[in-house]
Amino acid sequence: MRSGVKVAIVGGVFVVVAGGVAYGGYNLWQGVNGGSGGGVSTKSEEKRTGPVTADEVNTAAKEFLAAWAAGEPEKAGQLTNNPVDAGPVVADFGVGAKVSKAEIVPGTPVGPNVPFTVKATVTYEGQSKPWTYTSELTVVRGTSTGRALVDWKPAVIHPKLTANATLHTGPAKTGAIMAVDRKGVELTAEKYPSLGPILDQLREKYAAKAGGQPGVETWIESGTDGVPNTTLITHVKGRPGRLETTIDAQAQAAAEKAVKQYGEASVVAVKPSTGEIRAVANAPSAGFNAAFQGKQAPGSTWKIVTAAMLLEKGLVTSNGPAECPPTVRYYTRTFHNLDNFALGTVPFKRSFAKSCNTAFIKLINEVDDDSALSKEARDVFGIGLDWKTGIVSSDGSVPEETQGAAAEQYIGQGTVQMNALNIASVTATAKYGTFKQPFLVSQELDGRPFAKAARSLSPSVSSQLRAMMRAAATGEGTAAGAMASVGGAEKGAKTGSAEVDGQATSNSWFTGYSDDLSAAAVVQSGGHGGDAAGKVVASVLRAG
């Protein structure tokens, strides 16, 4: 214990008092010196091997949490498997975040994992505010010493803390914003959890332009370019600047509710005629914005782009005949349809509606241009044109490929990399005929340039593409079930599924439109497109 620090046990809680101010507390499990096998040993012990025991987990966790609560960062660091990195972060909890008092209450261990609750008080310039949150640590065996040690990562101290990030309390670095939807409804992370990371980015980028004034906060400084800071506590509210977004609160609420039904899912809705983003939601809602930044194969939803290319080249027409065999071979690769189904020679529109892989791949020789699909994606659908949405986003990638890898791309597999935003935009372009770059905040606010595609679809091609998507969304089309509950004068859709890295169950993709609203969703390991992602998209289209 540090010199001059008094220690007392009050009501079963270990309380550290420095200069008359209670600094930290620790809810005891077994008593201060109970257990063995972890922490700093005062005698030589035989090096242990094998998994950590329950007693070692209890003791190692207890000693680390007690040192942390006591404001002893060096000791706490030595009780981890990375003392060089751990010590400064533990110190930052008190010095940087201005924590004046804390009680750390452990929960029941589950194997080597120990959950705990931090009940802290943050004090800045004489004003205090409570701060309560939960986190978790894991106890492992030290590789060189055999001791039971806390497996170090910054998230032990706070679940949102990452490498290079630091805790701070003081005047905020950016002003406050009050983000509103297109009708003036206030958008908050509490009501719309998926917007939390997005609002952080919008605040950092647009607060000054919106006239926001900073307040006093406790926050996580990301320490990484392009990653916004995260506000944890607002002590004194700044004067918020009003920031108008393109979000529709009703569609956003539906999107939030829909993705919560799944462990990992994303959805985006876009207005085809303008590019305005009406909704964006992720599950889980915190952290990485997979809807905007994800990169994975989109499966058969990508056939919208392949079909547009084939239509533009005059190799097919919507009602013209096309062969759909059970399998097709291209170079050394054999491609098949789901359960090896075959349609025979049918209108190409039906092959699209039933998601026949072979009907698309059979035409690759007639295209006779390995770069054709990449060009179509870029020149018509705006893929890869550095979209300026208002926050960090990925605008998709379709690298030029040859042989079997090129054939994979025709059906949205292999190296085609997309996210829900990209596919929602693809559908918006198919519906409207011209690419409109998606955006969350008007370009009038900052003058940023919007991406523009080289050309629009011709009226004939656009009409045929919509007819194909309408066939998929009605009758015997693979998207008909999911779209049955969606109204509107005009609607269309496309299902998709994509296996990534040999996963047992494919990712579920779905995209569709109803009048002047398009949406796309992906559910990780959700199976067929209509089974999971289709329900998400339908919910958003109905609300929007």
C-alpha positions as CSV (number, residue, x, y, z in Angstrom):
1,M,0.0,0.0,0.0
2,R,1.3,3.5,-0.7
3,S,2.9,5.5,2.0
4,G,0.4,7.8,3.8
5,V,-2.6,5.8,2.7
6,K,-5.0,4.6,5.4
7,V,-6.9,1.3,5.1
8,A,-10.1,0.3,6.8
9,I,-12.8,-2.3,6.5
10,V,-16.2,-0.7,6.7
11,G,-19.3,-2.9,6.5
12,G,-17.4,-5.6,4.7
13,V,-16.1,-3.3,2.0
14,F,-12.4,-2.6,1.5
15,V,-12.0,1.2,1.4
16,V,-8.8,3.1,0.6
17,V,-8.6,6.6,2.0
18,A,-6.0,9.1,0.8
19,G,-5.9,12.5,2.3
20,G,-9.3,12.0,3.9
21,V,-11.0,11.2,0.5
22,A,-12.2,7.7,-0.1
23,Y,-10.4,6.7,-3.3
24,G,-11.5,3.2,-4.0
25,G,-13.3,0.1,-2.6
26,Y,-13.3,-3.6,-3.1
27,N,-16.0,-6.0,-2.2
28,L,-14.2,-8.9,-0.5
29,W,-14.6,-12.6,-1.5
30,Q,-12.5,-14.4,1.1
31,G,-10.6,-11.8,3.0
32,V,-7.6,-9.7,2.0
33,N,-5.0,-12.5,2.0
34,G,-7.2,-15.5,1.1
35,G,-6.4,-18.1,-1.5
36,S,-3.1,-18.8,-3.3
37,G,-1.5,-19.2,-6.6
38,G,-1.9,-15.6,-8.0
39,G,-0.5,-12.2,-7.3
40,V,2.9,-11.3,-5.9
41,S,4.4,-14.2,-4.0
42,T,6.7,-13.7,-1.0
43,K,8.2,-17.1,-1.1
44,S,9.5,-19.3,-3.9
45,E,6.9,-21.7,-5.3
46,E,7.1,-24.6,-7.7
47,K,6.2,-23.5,-11.2
48,R,2.6,-24.6,-11.8
49,T,1.3,-25.9,-15.1
50,G,-2.1,-26.8,-16.6
51,P,-5.3,-24.9,-16.5
52,V,-5.9,-22.4,-13.7
53,T,-7.9,-23.7,-10.8
54,A,-11.0,-22.1,-9.3
55,D,-9.0,-21.0,-6.2
56,E,-6.4,-19.4,-8.5
57,V,-9.0,-17.5,-10.4
58,N,-10.6,-16.2,-7.2
59,T,-7.3,-15.1,-5.8
60,A,-5.8,-13.6,-8.9
61,A,-8.9,-11.6,-9.7
62,K,-9.3,-10.5,-6.1
63,E,-5.7,-9.2,-5.8
64,F,-5.8,-7.4,-9.1
65,L,-9.2,-5.7,-8.4
66,A,-8.0,-4.7,-4.9
67,A,-4.8,-3.1,-6.3
68,W,-6.8,-1.3,-9.0
69,A,-9.3,0.0,-6.4
70,A,-6.5,1.0,-4.1
71,G,-5.0,3.2,-6.8
72,E,-1.8,1.1,-7.1
73,P,-1.3,0.8,-10.8
74,E,2.2,-0.7,-10.6
75,K,1.1,-3.5,-8.4
76,A,-2.1,-4.1,-10.5
77,G,0.1,-4.2,-13.6
78,Q,2.4,-6.9,-12.0
79,L,-0.7,-9.0,-11.4
80,T,-1.3,-9.2,-15.2
81,N,0.6,-10.9,-18.0
82,N,1.5,-7.5,-19.5
83,P,2.5,-5.2,-16.7
84,V,4.2,-2.6,-19.1
85,D,0.9,-1.9,-20.8
86,A,-1.5,-2.5,-17.9
87,G,0.1,-0.2,-15.3
88,P,-0.4,3.1,-17.2
89,V,-4.0,2.2,-18.1
90,V,-4.9,1.4,-14.5
91,A,-3.3,4.7,-13.5
92,D,-5.3,6.6,-16.1
93,F,-8.5,5.4,-14.4
94,G,-7.8,7.7,-11.5
95,V,-5.6,10.4,-13.0
96,G,-7.1,10.8,-16.5
97,A,-10.8,10.0,-15.7
98,K,-10.6,11.9,-12.4
99,V,-12.1,9.0,-10.4
100,S,-12.3,10.1,-6.7
101,K,-14.0,7.0,-5.4
102,A,-14.7,3.5,-6.6
103,E,-16.2,0.2,-5.4
104,I,-15.5,-2.9,-7.5
105,V,-17.9,-5.7,-6.9
106,P,-17.0,-9.1,-8.5
107,G,-19.7,-11.4,-9.7
108,T,-19.7,-15.2,-9.9
109,P,-16.7,-16.6,-11.9
110,V,-17.5,-18.7,-15.0
111,G,-14.4,-20.8,-15.5
112,P,-11.5,-18.4,-15.8
113,N,-13.8,-15.4,-16.5
114,V,-14.8,-13.1,-13.7
115,P,-17.4,-10.4,-14.3
116,F,-17.5,-7.4,-12.1
117,T,-19.3,-4.1,-11.5
118,V,-17.5,-0.8,-11.1
119,K,-19.4,1.8,-9.0
120,A,-17.3,5.0,-9.3
121,T,-17.5,8.7,-8.6
122,V,-15.9,11.1,-11.0
123,T,-15.0,14.6,-9.6
124,Y,-14.0,17.6,-11.6
125,E,-13.6,21.1,-10.2
126,G,-15.5,20.2,-7.1
127,Q,-18.5,18.7,-8.9
128,S,-19.1,14.9,-8.7
129,K,-21.1,12.5,-10.7
130,P,-21.7,8.7,-10.4
131,W,-20.3,6.3,-13.0
132,T,-21.4,2.7,-13.0
133,Y,-20.6,0.0,-15.5
134,T,-19.7,-3.7,-15.9
135,S,-16.7,-5.4,-17.3
136,E,-14.9,-8.8,-17.2
137,L,-11.5,-10.2,-16.7
138,T,-10.0,-13.5,-17.6
139,V,-7.3,-15.3,-15.5
140,V,-4.6,-17.3,-17.4
141,R,-1.4,-19.0,-16.4
142,G,1.7,-17.0,-17.0
143,T,3.9,-18.7,-19.6
144,S,7.2,-18.0,-17.9
145,T,6.3,-18.0,-14.2
146,G,3.4,-20.4,-14.0
147,R,1.5,-17.9,-11.9
148,A,-2.2,-17.2,-12.3
149,L,-2.4,-13.7,-13.9
150,V,-5.1,-11.4,-15.3
151,D,-5.0,-11.7,-19.1
152,W,-4.4,-8.0,-19.9
153,K,-6.4,-6.0,-22.4
154,P,-7.6,-2.4,-22.0
155,A,-11.3,-3.6,-22.0
156,V,-10.7,-5.0,-18.5
157,I,-10.8,-1.4,-17.2
158,H,-13.7,-0.4,-19.4
159,P,-15.4,-2.5,-22.1
160,K,-15.1,0.3,-24.7
161,L,-11.4,0.9,-24.0
162,T,-9.1,-0.3,-26.8
163,A,-5.4,-0.2,-27.5
164,N,-4.1,3.4,-27.8
165,A,-7.3,4.8,-26.2
166,T,-7.2,6.8,-23.0
167,L,-9.7,8.0,-20.4
168,H,-10.2,11.8,-19.8
169,T,-12.4,14.1,-17.8
170,G,-12.6,17.8,-18.6
171,P,-13.8,20.3,-21.2
172,A,-14.9,18.3,-24.2
173,K,-12.8,18.6,-27.4
174,T,-15.8,19.0,-29.6
175,G,-19.1,20.7,-29.3
176,A,-22.4,19.0,-28.6
177,I,-24.9,18.3,-31.3
178,M,-28.6,17.6,-31.4
179,A,-29.1,15.3,-34.4
180,V,-32.6,15.2,-35.9
181,D,-34.3,13.1,-38.5
182,R,-35.7,14.5,-41.8
183,K,-38.9,15.6,-39.9
184,G,-37.1,17.2,-37.0
185,V,-37.4,14.2,-34.5
186,E,-34.4,14.1,-32.2
187,L,-32.1,11.1,-32.6
188,T,-30.4,9.7,-29.5
189,A,-28.3,6.7,-28.8
190,E,-30.6,5.8,-26.0
191,K,-33.6,5.5,-28.2
192,Y,-31.8,4.3,-31.3
193,P,-28.8,2.3,-30.1
194,S,-27.3,1.6,-33.6
195,L,-26.9,5.3,-34.1
196,G,-24.6,5.7,-31.1
197,P,-21.3,5.2,-33.0
198,I,-22.7,7.1,-35.9
199,L,-23.7,10.1,-33.7
200,D,-20.2,10.1,-32.2
201,Q,-18.7,10.4,-35.7
202,L,-21.2,13.1,-36.8
203,R,-20.5,15.1,-33.7
204,E,-16.7,15.0,-34.2
205,K,-17.0,16.0,-37.8
206,Y,-19.9,18.5,-37.8
207,A,-20.4,20.0,-34.3
208,A,-18.5,23.2,-35.1
209,K,-20.3,23.6,-38.4
210,A,-23.6,23.1,-36.6
211,G,-22.8,25.7,-34.0
212,G,-22.3,23.3,-31.1
213,Q,-20.4,24.4,-27.9
214,P,-18.5,22.0,-25.8
215,G,-19.4,21.0,-22.2
216,V,-17.6,19.0,-19.5
217,E,-17.4,15.3,-20.1
218,T,-15.7,12.0,-19.3
219,W,-14.7,10.3,-22.5
220,I,-12.5,7.8,-24.2
221,E,-10.0,9.4,-26.5
222,S,-9.7,6.8,-29.3
223,G,-6.0,7.6,-30.2
224,T,-6.7,6.3,-33.7
225,D,-7.2,8.5,-36.8
226,G,-10.7,8.2,-38.2
227,V,-12.1,6.7,-35.0
228,P,-14.3,9.2,-33.0
229,N,-14.0,9.7,-29.2
230,T,-16.7,8.1,-27.1
231,T,-18.5,10.1,-24.4
232,L,-19.1,8.2,-21.2
233,I,-20.5,10.8,-18.9
234,T,-21.8,14.3,-19.5
235,H,-21.1,16.5,-16.4
236,V,-22.0,19.9,-17.8
237,K,-24.0,19.9,-21.0
238,G,-22.6,22.0,-23.8
239,R,-24.9,24.1,-26.1
240,P,-25.9,21.6,-28.8
241,G,-25.8,22.6,-32.5
242,R,-28.8,21.3,-34.5
243,L,-27.7,18.8,-37.1
244,E,-30.2,17.7,-39.7
245,T,-29.8,14.1,-41.0
246,T,-31.5,12.1,-43.7
247,I,-32.7,9.4,-41.2
248,D,-36.4,8.7,-40.9
249,A,-37.1,8.0,-37.2
250,Q,-40.0,5.6,-38.0
251,A,-37.8,3.5,-40.4
252,Q,-34.9,3.7,-38.0
253,A,-37.0,2.3,-35.1
254,A,-38.2,-0.6,-37.3
255,A,-34.6,-1.3,-38.4
256,E,-33.4,-1.4,-34.7
257,K,-36.2,-3.8,-33.7
258,A,-35.6,-6.1,-36.7
259,V,-31.9,-6.6,-36.3
260,K,-32.2,-7.3,-32.6
261,Q,-33.8,-10.6,-33.4
262,Y,-30.4,-11.9,-34.5
263,G,-26.9,-12.1,-33.0
264,E,-25.2,-10.4,-35.9
265,A,-27.1,-8.5,-38.5
266,S,-27.1,-5.2,-40.4
267,V,-29.6,-3.3,-42.5
268,V,-29.6,0.0,-44.5
269,A,-32.4,1.8,-46.2
270,V,-31.9,4.4,-49.0
271,K,-34.2,6.7,-51.0
272,P,-33.4,5.8,-54.7
273,S,-34.3,9.1,-56.2
274,T,-31.9,11.1,-54.0
275,G,-29.5,8.8,-52.2
276,E,-30.7,9.9,-48.7
277,I,-30.1,7.2,-46.1
278,R,-33.3,6.6,-44.2
279,A,-32.1,3.9,-41.7
280,V,-29.0,2.1,-40.6
281,A,-29.0,-0.5,-37.8
282,N,-26.6,-3.2,-36.5
283,A,-26.7,-6.0,-34.1
284,P,-24.7,-5.8,-31.9
285,S,-25.3,-2.0,-31.9
286,A,-22.1,-0.9,-30.3
287,G,-18.7,-0.6,-31.9
288,F,-18.0,-1.5,-35.5
289,N,-20.6,-0.2,-38.0
290,A,-20.8,-3.3,-40.1
291,A,-23.7,-1.9,-42.1
292,F,-21.4,0.8,-43.5
293,Q,-17.9,-0.7,-43.1
294,G,-18.4,-4.4,-43.5
295,K,-16.7,-6.2,-46.4
296,Q,-18.0,-9.7,-47.4
297,A,-19.5,-11.6,-50.4
298,P,-23.1,-10.6,-50.9
299,G,-24.3,-13.8,-52.7
300,S,-27.0,-13.7,-55.3
301,T,-28.1,-10.1,-54.4
302,W,-25.1,-9.3,-56.7
303,K,-26.9,-10.8,-59.6
304,I,-28.7,-7.5,-60.0
305,V,-25.4,-6.0,-61.2
306,T,-24.5,-9.1,-63.3
307,A,-28.0,-9.0,-64.9
308,A,-27.6,-5.3,-65.7
309,M,-24.3,-6.0,-67.5
310,L,-25.8,-8.9,-69.5
311,L,-28.8,-6.8,-70.5
312,E,-26.5,-3.8,-71.5
313,K,-24.4,-6.1,-73.7
314,G,-27.5,-7.5,-75.4
315,L,-26.7,-11.1,-74.3
316,V,-30.1,-11.6,-72.6
317,T,-33.5,-9.9,-72.4
318,S,-35.9,-10.2,-69.6
319,N,-38.4,-12.4,-71.5
320,G,-35.9,-14.0,-73.8
321,P,-34.8,-17.7,-73.5
322,A,-31.9,-18.7,-71.3
323,E,-30.7,-22.1,-70.3
324,C,-30.7,-23.1,-66.6
325,P,-28.9,-26.5,-66.2
326,P,-28.2,-28.1,-62.8
327,T,-24.4,-27.6,-63.1
328,V,-22.0,-25.7,-65.4
329,R,-18.2,-26.0,-65.7
330,Y,-15.9,-23.0,-66.3
331,Y,-12.2,-23.8,-66.5
332,T,-11.5,-26.1,-63.6
333,R,-14.5,-25.1,-61.5
334,T,-17.9,-26.7,-61.5
335,F,-20.8,-24.5,-60.3
336,H,-24.3,-25.8,-59.3
337,N,-27.7,-24.5,-58.2
338,L,-29.2,-25.0,-54.8
339,D,-29.9,-28.8,-54.5
340,N,-28.8,-29.0,-58.2
341,F,-32.2,-27.8,-59.4
342,A,-32.7,-27.1,-63.2
343,L,-35.3,-25.1,-65.0
344,G,-34.4,-26.0,-68.6
345,T,-34.7,-23.2,-71.2
346,V,-36.9,-20.5,-69.7
347,P,-37.2,-16.7,-69.9
348,F,-34.1,-15.1,-68.3
349,K,-36.5,-13.3,-65.9
350,R,-37.5,-16.7,-64.4
351,S,-33.9,-17.7,-63.9
352,F,-33.3,-14.5,-62.0
353,A,-36.5,-14.9,-59.9
354,K,-35.5,-18.5,-59.0
355,S,-31.8,-17.5,-58.5
356,C,-30.4,-19.9,-61.0
357,N,-26.6,-19.7,-60.7
358,T,-25.8,-21.6,-63.9
359,A,-27.9,-19.3,-66.1
360,F,-25.5,-16.5,-65.3
361,I,-22.2,-18.4,-65.4
362,K,-23.1,-20.0,-68.8
363,L,-22.9,-16.6,-70.4
364,I,-19.4,-15.7,-69.2
365,N,-17.7,-16.9,-72.4
366,E,-20.0,-14.7,-74.5
367,V,-19.1,-11.6,-72.4
368,D,-15.5,-12.3,-73.3
369,D,-14.1,-9.5,-71.0
370,D,-12.8,-10.3,-67.5
371,S,-13.1,-6.7,-66.5
372,A,-16.7,-6.2,-67.7
373,L,-18.3,-6.9,-64.3
374,S,-15.9,-4.5,-62.5
375,K,-16.6,-1.8,-65.0
376,E,-20.4,-2.3,-64.7
377,A,-20.2,-2.0,-60.9
378,R,-18.1,1.2,-61.1
379,D,-19.5,2.9,-64.2
380,V,-23.2,2.3,-63.5
381,F,-23.6,1.4,-59.8
382,G,-20.9,3.7,-58.4
383,I,-19.0,0.9,-56.6
384,G,-15.5,1.9,-55.5
385,L,-16.0,5.7,-56.2
386,D,-15.0,6.9,-52.7
387,W,-18.5,7.8,-51.4
388,K,-18.7,10.7,-49.0
389,T,-21.6,9.6,-46.9
390,G,-20.8,11.9,-43.9
391,I,-19.2,9.3,-41.8
392,V,-16.6,6.5,-42.4
393,S,-18.0,4.0,-45.0
394,S,-16.8,1.4,-47.5
395,D,-18.1,1.8,-51.0
396,G,-17.5,-1.9,-52.1
397,S,-14.9,-3.7,-54.1
398,V,-15.0,-5.8,-57.3
399,P,-11.4,-6.6,-58.3
400,E,-10.8,-7.9,-61.8
401,E,-10.5,-11.7,-61.8
402,T,-10.0,-14.5,-64.4
403,Q,-11.1,-18.1,-64.9
404,G,-13.0,-19.6,-61.9
405,A,-12.6,-16.6,-59.7
406,A,-14.3,-14.4,-62.4
407,A,-17.2,-16.9,-62.6
408,E,-17.6,-16.7,-58.8
409,Q,-18.1,-13.0,-59.0
410,Y,-21.1,-13.4,-61.4
411,I,-23.1,-14.9,-58.5
412,G,-21.7,-12.6,-55.8
413,Q,-19.2,-15.0,-54.3
414,G,-15.4,-15.0,-54.1
415,T,-13.7,-11.6,-54.1
416,V,-16.8,-9.4,-54.4
417,Q,-16.8,-7.4,-51.2
418,M,-20.0,-5.5,-50.1
419,N,-22.0,-4.4,-47.1
420,A,-25.7,-3.6,-46.5
421,L,-25.2,0.0,-47.6
422,N,-23.6,-1.0,-50.9
423,I,-26.4,-3.5,-51.8
424,A,-29.1,-1.0,-50.8
425,S,-27.5,1.4,-53.1
426,V,-27.3,-1.2,-55.9
427,T,-31.0,-1.8,-55.5
428,A,-31.7,1.9,-55.5
429,T,-29.8,2.3,-58.8
430,A,-31.7,-0.6,-60.3
431,K,-35.0,1.1,-59.2
432,Y,-34.2,4.7,-60.2
433,G,-32.0,3.9,-63.2
434,T,-29.2,6.3,-62.1
435,F,-26.7,6.0,-59.2
436,K,-27.3,8.6,-56.4
437,Q,-24.5,8.5,-53.9
438,P,-25.9,7.6,-50.4
439,F,-25.5,10.2,-47.7
440,L,-26.5,10.9,-44.1
441,V,-25.8,14.7,-44.0
442,S,-26.3,17.2,-46.8
443,Q,-23.3,18.2,-48.8
444,E,-24.4,21.8,-48.4
445,L,-23.1,21.7,-44.8
446,D,-19.4,21.1,-45.7
447,G,-19.2,21.2,-49.5
448,R,-17.9,17.7,-49.9
449,P,-18.1,16.2,-53.4
450,F,-20.5,13.4,-54.1
451,A,-19.5,10.4,-56.3
452,K,-21.0,10.3,-59.7
453,A,-21.2,7.2,-61.9
454,A,-20.1,7.5,-65.6
455,R,-23.6,6.6,-67.0
456,S,-27.1,5.7,-66.2
457,L,-29.0,2.6,-67.3
458,S,-30.9,3.0,-70.5
459,P,-34.7,3.2,-70.1
460,S,-35.0,-0.3,-71.7
461,V,-32.5,-1.9,-69.5
462,S,-33.8,-0.2,-66.4
463,S,-37.4,-1.4,-67.2
464,Q,-36.2,-5.0,-67.8
465,L,-34.2,-5.0,-64.6
466,R,-37.2,-3.9,-62.5
467,A,-39.4,-6.5,-64.2
468,M,-36.9,-9.2,-63.1
469,M,-36.8,-7.9,-59.6
470,R,-40.6,-7.8,-59.6
471,A,-40.7,-11.4,-60.7
472,A,-38.4,-12.4,-57.8
473,A,-40.7,-10.6,-55.3
474,T,-43.9,-12.1,-56.5
475,G,-45.4,-15.4,-57.6
476,E,-42.9,-18.2,-57.3
477,G,-39.9,-15.9,-56.9
478,T,-37.5,-16.7,-54.1
479,A,-38.2,-13.3,-52.4
480,A,-42.0,-13.6,-52.7
481,G,-42.6,-14.9,-49.2
482,A,-40.7,-12.0,-47.5
483,M,-42.2,-9.4,-49.7
484,A,-45.8,-10.5,-49.4
485,S,-46.4,-8.1,-46.5
486,V,-44.8,-5.1,-48.2
487,G,-47.2,-2.8,-49.9
488,G,-46.5,0.0,-52.5
489,A,-47.4,0.6,-56.1
490,E,-44.2,-1.0,-57.3
491,K,-41.9,-3.4,-55.6
492,G,-39.0,-5.7,-56.4
493,A,-36.4,-7.8,-54.6
494,K,-33.6,-10.3,-54.7
495,T,-32.5,-13.0,-52.3
496,G,-28.9,-14.1,-51.6
497,S,-26.8,-16.5,-49.5
498,A,-23.1,-16.6,-49.3
499,E,-20.7,-19.0,-47.6
500,V,-17.6,-17.4,-46.2
501,D,-14.5,-19.3,-45.1
502,G,-16.2,-22.7,-45.2
503,Q,-18.9,-21.7,-42.6
504,A,-21.5,-24.4,-41.9
505,T,-24.5,-22.1,-42.5
506,S,-24.5,-19.4,-45.1
507,N,-24.9,-15.7,-44.5
508,S,-28.5,-14.6,-45.3
509,W,-28.7,-11.6,-47.7
510,F,-31.8,-9.8,-49.0
511,T,-32.5,-6.6,-50.8
512,G,-35.7,-5.0,-52.1
513,Y,-37.6,-1.8,-52.8
514,S,-41.1,-0.5,-52.4
515,D,-41.8,2.7,-54.4
516,D,-39.1,5.2,-53.5
517,L,-37.4,3.2,-50.7
518,S,-34.8,0.5,-51.1
519,A,-33.3,-1.6,-48.3
520,A,-30.7,-4.4,-47.9
521,A,-29.8,-6.6,-45.0
522,V,-27.4,-9.3,-44.1
523,V,-27.7,-11.8,-41.2
524,Q,-24.6,-13.7,-40.3
525,S,-25.2,-17.5,-40.6
526,G,-28.8,-16.8,-41.2
527,G,-29.3,-19.3,-44.0
528,H,-31.4,-18.6,-47.1
529,G,-31.9,-14.9,-47.9
530,G,-35.7,-15.0,-47.4
531,D,-35.5,-16.8,-44.1
532,A,-33.7,-14.1,-42.0
533,A,-32.5,-11.1,-44.0
534,G,-35.8,-10.9,-45.9
535,K,-37.8,-10.4,-42.7
536,V,-35.5,-7.5,-41.7
537,V,-35.8,-5.8,-45.0
538,A,-39.6,-6.3,-45.1
539,S,-39.9,-4.7,-41.7
540,V,-38.0,-1.6,-42.8
541,L,-39.8,-1.2,-46.1
542,R,-43.2,-1.5,-44.3
543,A,-42.2,1.2,-41.8
544,G,-40.6,3.5,-44.4
